[in-house]
């Protein structure tokens, strides 16, 4: 079970990580009922303590799987056992890898929601990822008015009424991925920037000037009930895009 995912990640490290050219984002769909006790062996004591604080089992399992994937992937990339991967937390909560030298800094991001976890990684370029479960019952119109830039709201209003609820989550995950990528999280106003288009690949722009911010966002649907987006710093929209990869749960649980 655990060996399978470790072998998969190690092989992927050889073909993609070591090339230092292809940023990627794993996603894994988590069953409502699953066994995650063995995966805790890859977590740090602090991560295990955080997992134990979740009230709902589904939230606990998503957290454990996400952090196990993170440590297995980073362990494969740095030739270390998962529990020995040295991590620290930035001033705004973004985790980062502690490296002896920063010639080839590994940038990564993690996200989990009910039913899906996501992990993104890149060499040198900052990267962020976000995944959300689509909730058709929330007032997205009010959320958009409160939190999104006017350009985002205009984009949201340009789609058919029947598509607007799901489109909101595409926009939201793209914006969350960006603020996670720059390492500021929700301390950075979501109104200060906007997503240029609803295409698979789009630019992040300044909401005051309209100027591109040298960040590219990409979106996908891991399942019909989820939206996932990555955001990566890039000088050109023609640069290598983030590759989305499904990691079957049977390989980790």
C-alpha positions, 0 to 999 in steps of 0.5 A, spaced: 500 500 500 504 505 502 510 502 497 506 503 491 505 510 492 512 511 494 514 507 488 510 512 484 512 518 486 520 516 486 519 514 478 515 521 477 521 524 481 526 521 476 522 523 470 519 530 472 522 533 478 529 532 476 528 535 469 526 542 473 522 544 467 515 541 469 511 544 475 505 539 477 499 538 481 497 531 484 490 530 486 487 524 489 479 523 491 478 521 498 472 516 499 467 518 505 470 512 509 477 510 508 483 507 513 488 512 514 492 510 520 498 507 516 499 514 513 500 517 519 507 514 520 509 519 515 507 525 518 510 529 524 508 529 531 505 536 530 502 534 524 499 528 527 496 533 533 493 537 528 489 531 525 487 529 531 483 536 533 479 535 527 472 534 529 469 530 523 472 524 520 472 526 513 476 532 515 481 528 519 482 523 513 483 529 508 488 532 512 492 526 513 492 524 506 494 531 504 500 531 508 502 524 507 502 525 499 506 532 501 512 528 505 512 522 500 513 527 494 518 531 497 522 525 500 522 522 493 525 529 490 530 530 496 532 523 497 530 523 504 525 519 508 518 522 509 518 523 516 525 526 515 523 532 510 525 538 514 519 543 513 518 550 516 512 555 516 513 562 513 510 568 517 503 568 513 503 560 514 505 558 508 509 551 509 516 551 505 522 546 505 528 547 509 534 547 504 542 547 505 542 551 499 537 555 495 540 554 488 534 550 486 529 551 491 523 547 491 516 550 491 510 547 493 503 548 496 497 544 499 490 544 499 484 539 502 477 539 502 471 534 503 473 529 498 479 531 494 486 533 496 491 537 492 499 538 492 503 542 487 510 543 486 515 547 482 522 548 482 524 555 483 517 559 481 513 560 487 506 556 486 500 555 489 494 550 489 487 550 492 481 545 491 474 546 493 467 542 494 462 546 490 456 548 494 450 549 490 447 552 497 451 558 498 450 565 496 455 566 491 452 573 489 453 576 496 460 573 496 462 575 490 460 582 491 464 582 498 470 579 496 471 579 489 474 584 484 469 588 480 472 585 474 471 578 477 464 579 478 463 582 471 466 575 469 461 571 473 455 575 470 457 574 463 456 566 464 449 563 464 445 563 470 445 555 470 453 555 470 454 561 475 454 557 481 460 552 479 463 558 475 464 562 482 468 556 485 473 556 479 474 563 480 475 562 487 480 557 487 484 561 482 484 567 487 486 562 493 491 559 489 494 565 487 494 568 494 497 561 497 502 562 491 505 569 494 505 566 501 500 571 504 494 567 504 487 571 506 491 577 509 492 579 501 485 582 499 482 578 494 479 585 491 486 587 489 487 582 483 482 579 478 482 573 473 483 575 466 478 569 463 475 563 465 479 559 460 483 553 462 489 557 463 489 565 464 493 571 467 492 574 474 492 582 473 492 588 478 485 590 479 487 598 479 491 598 473 489 592 469 496 590 468 498 582 468 502 580 475 506 575 471 502 569 474 498 564 470 492 560 473 490 554 471 483 550 473 480 543 472 475 539 475 478 533 479 470 530 480 464 533 478 463 536 485 470 539 485 474 545 482 481 545 483 486 551 481 494 552 480 497 559 480 504 559 478 509 565 477 511 566 470 514 571 465 510 568 459 503 565 458 507 560 453 511 558 459 510 550 461 504 549 464 502 546 470 500 538 469 495 536 473 495 528 475 490 524 478 493 519 484 488 513 485 486 513 492 487 505 492 495 507 491 495 510 498 489 507 502 
